[in-house]
């Protein structure tokens, strides 16, 4: 029982230092610079190389999460491949494993209307 209490106290002290918020335990770290580097673009291209039907243009690099490898989040302009298709915006989440492989984790809609404040919606 004493070991469990000591472990809980150590964990609470660790949380209090901000280490979890700083991304050390799987939390997301917001990118200081949203410009996409060549390395980030290479990961993006590798993950989306076999995806067809929609073109994704990365606009900004939003952040990373250290896990067994790295998760990346990109803001993208998405356009369905057909004439006169209207673009939309998506958040593309990619996992890059420790061997350098990359795969899509999720592609989430980014609805600009949902981002507006209540005052703007009236």
TANOR-V157288 format. One record per helix or strand of 3 or more residues. SS is the DSSP state (a for helix, b for strand). FROM is the first residue (numbers start at 1). TO is the last residue. If there is no record, write none. Layout:
ss={SS SS}
from={FROM FROM}
to={TO TO}
This chain:
ss={a b a b b b b a a}
from={2 28 38 54 70 88 102 112 118}
to={16 30 48 66 80 96 109 115 121}
